């Protein structure tokens, strides 16, 4: 399909292109002729409803994929309008991270061996996504660093902690990929990694998912550094808005800030040139009482 080739020319990641083309194929099957003049935003709404995209993020992503499809179609002069232009996209509210519990993580590491132990260590200590774990090759593993191929084709280099290095050293380098769970023509390698880890956790009786390892890492990284920019770079977030949710999990900083903010009531007791003025204020408070807030 020419649309796929166009997305490659734009430099889009292969996984993004696959998802986008999948949505477009479903859209074409639903609407018939996607370039018909009568296709409108109402059809897009009916499509997301019929596809049972209940989650706001799923509906938002589907509309975004179709929008890119119609931008390509308009550039190719296949259509004169974009039916997604008037679609009201759902508001996406970032949820709080759900980091793994320390006891669950400790138990999983105590039992895990081989690829499972390496995947858990890299997820918890380096914050790797399941897709990044699946893409990791031995050529990306240095003596004390890790080259990570993230979302959207973005690449970042992370320091490799001794514990993560030890977990990798336990593996046999029998393939170009670090984890042996990849299969030929696998279009969802990240999902396969997630499946292996989640099944392992389930067999241990742990209420834990693979992505919660990344949340655990992000939570600890912010607690240690207190620097959202550094955590953003470490986790490979495209936007600081995504990283900001980790700050919401650390109420101690809010408490310290709140405790440091104090009203200047002690100024009334200072024995300086303004003593007479302070007496006048105290007399007014005693006579009339205090009404309202000085912070208005």
Buried (B, 14 or more C-beta within 10 A) or exposed (E): EEBBEBBEEEEBBEBBBBBBBEBBEBBBEBBEEBBEEEBBBEBBBEBBEEBEBEEEEBBBBBBBBBBBBBEBBEEEEEBEBBBBEEBEBBEEEEEEBBBBBEEBBEBBBEBBEEBBBBBBBBBBBBBBBBBBBBBBEEEBBEEEEBBBBBBEEEEBEBEBBEEBBEBBEEBEEEEEBBBEBBEEEEEBBBEBBBBBBBEBBEEBEBEBBBBBBBBBBBBBBBBEEEEBEBBBBBBBBEEEEBBBBBBEBEEEEEEEEEEEEEEEEEEBEEEEEEEEEBEEEEEEEEEEEEEEEEEE
